[in-house]
Amino acid sequence: MDDYQYDCPSADIDMLAHVICDLFPEQTQFAERLDENDRTVLSIHYVAMRFGATARRIRIDIRFAPDALARYRALPVRMHARSYAVLRAYVEATLGSLEEMYAEGQTVPREMEIEMADDFA
């Protein structure tokens, strides 16, 4: 049984959510949507327990540049590993920066954005 929630109609975006799900706590929600510029967004909603005395809801929106997403989608599936690694690295870096902010006594934002562009695909 999967302890994460996925609302990703596109199979490739669903796969990207699965690639990074282990970086987040159980009950995290992954949702695919389009932003105001019709760019594909993988929106991650989770509850962080380590940023203070109370749970904190955080949303991370991963925005895909249309040309980078088109190149990714044009690649054979066997060549997606590099894109997976880039995505994981960006998400891990973002989570690390949240932890650094908290450790330095800064307020941890409730919303973050990650831009996936040419280095993604």
N, C-alpha and C positions, 0 to 999 in steps of 0.2 A: 504494500500500500504506500502511495506517495503522500508525504506529509506537506507537500507544497501545492499551491493552487495555480493552475495555468489557464489563462484566457487568451490564447494566441491562435487565431484562425489560420495563420500561415505556418506551414510545417517547418520552414526554415527558421522563423523567429521563435517558434516553440522549441526547436532544437537548441538555439542560442540560450534560451532561458534554462534549459536543462544543463547546459554546459557550465553555468555559473551558480546553479541553485545551491550547491554544497557550501558556498561562501556565506550563506544566509541561514538564519534560524528557521526551524519548522514553522509552518503556518504563513510563510512569506507568499505574497501574491505577485504573480507575473502577468502583466496584461499588455497586449499589443494594441496600439492605437495610432491614429494619424494626428500630427500637431496642426496648428493653424496654417502652416505652409505645406501641408500634405506630405510631410516627412514621416517615415515610419519611426515609431518610438516604442521601445520596450520599457514599460514602467514597472518598477519594482517597489512594492509596499511591504514594509516589514516593521516589526517592533524590536527596537534595540534595548537591551536590558543593561548594557554596560556603560551608559553615558549618564550616570547619576543615580539617585535613590529611587526614581520611578521610571517605569517603562516609557519609552519615547518612540512615537510613530515617525518613521522616516520614509521619504519617497526619493528614489533615484530614477531619473529618466535618462535612458540611453537613446540618444538621437542619432540616427544613421543618415549620413550624407547620401542623397539619392544615387549619385554616380558610384560611390563605394558599395552601396547595397546592390546595385545592378551588376557590378563586377563580381561580387560574392555569389550572387544568384546564378551567374553565368558559369562559374567554376564547377567542375565535376565534384561530387560530394567527397571523393577521396582526397581532394585538395583543400578542404575546409579547415584542416587542423591548424594552419597558421592563423587564420581568422579567429578561431576559437582561442588560441593562445593570446592573441592581441586583446581580445575582449576580456579574458580573465585578468590579464595584466592591468588593464585600465580599471576594472572593477576593484581588484585588490588594492591598487594605488589609492583609489577614492576612499575605500573603507579604512585604509591606513591613515589617510589624511584626517578622517573623522576622529580616529583614535588619538592622533597627535593633538588635534584641537582640544579634545577633552582633557588630555594629560596636561596641557598648558593652561588649563582653566578657562579656555574660550568657550563660548556658547556653540554647541553643535547644531548646525542648521537642520531644519526638518525636510528641506528639499535640496537636492543636488542634481546636476546635469553632467552627463558625459557625452562628448561629441565623438562619434566614430566616423573618421574620414578616410583619407587615402591610405593610412597605415593599416586600416582594417582589411582592405582587399585591394 
